[in-house]
Amino acid sequence: ARKMEKGEEEFASAESHSDVEEDEEFHDVDEGGSNDIVELSKKEAEFEEHLTTMIDIIRVALFHSYNGDPENADKQLSSFADVDPLAAHCYCEAYWFMSLLSERDEDVKIANERLSNAQNLLHSTINANKKTKFFPMILLCKLCLAESYLWQSSSNIRQQNWVRGAYYLRKSWKLYEECSELLHKNDKDTQKSNIGVNSPDSNRLPKC
């Protein structure tokens, strides 16, 4: 009987010790997960604030551009064009539309240079954010790239360069398709915890 009582005490002590270890282990994992969530939330908040600021600047720049005042449009965007992918994209867009209207060789040359610089910055930003898998920035840059290839396609078709026009049109489409896949995947990941909510496959772009 004494042996049984002693055995029960040892088992209870071991079980209690095990519970403490499990609690500590769970606490560590939870703390790490919480840190990741806080860090991601902070990054998303910074991205949203930055995006809101850039959209206000871009809105003013595009207003000047569409009203035939490219100089003021350039002033709004030039200081950001080398560091911000969205600003670089719109810096290119402002001049690209003007080159379509003027059809001057000099304007087309400048527009193409800006387009190349914007695409390089967009590619490098995508690669930098792949490491952290920051979805909003990757999606934004891919959308900008898709649009820029669409511009290249229309320019080449306008100049009757049919093959190059078709090439850039397909590159644009494939990127829009990637964006659709990214959104679909993000929706599925988000909705795993939402029972009864499904993302319809009809929202996906068809394969090309």
Long-range contacts (C-beta under 8 A, 24 or more apart in sequence): 43-132, 43-134, 44-136, 47-134, 47-136, 47-137, 51-86, 51-140, 54-80, 54-84, 54-86, 54-87, 57-87, 58-86, 58-87, 58-90, 61-90, 61-91, 61-94, 62-90, 62-93, 62-94, 64-94, 65-93, 65-94, 65-97, 65-98, 66-97, 70-94, 70-95, 70-98, 81-114, 81-117, 81-118, 82-117, 82-121, 85-118, 85-121, 85-122, 85-125, 85-140, 85-141, 85-144, 86-140, 86-144, 88-114, 88-117, 88-118, 88-121, 88-122, 89-118, 89-122, 89-144, 89-147, 89-148, 91-118, 92-117, 92-118, 92-148, 93-151, 96-151, 100-155, 100-158, 108-155, 115-148, 115-151, 115-152, 118-144, 118-148, 119-145, 119-148, 122-148, 135-182, 135-186, 138-182, 139-179, 139-182, 139-183, 142-175, 142-178, 142-179, 142-182, 143-175, 143-176, 143-179, 145-175, 146-172, 146-173, 146-175, 146-176, 146-179, 147-172, 149-175, 170-208, 173-208, 174-208, 176-205, 177-205, 177-207, 177-208, 180-204, 180-205
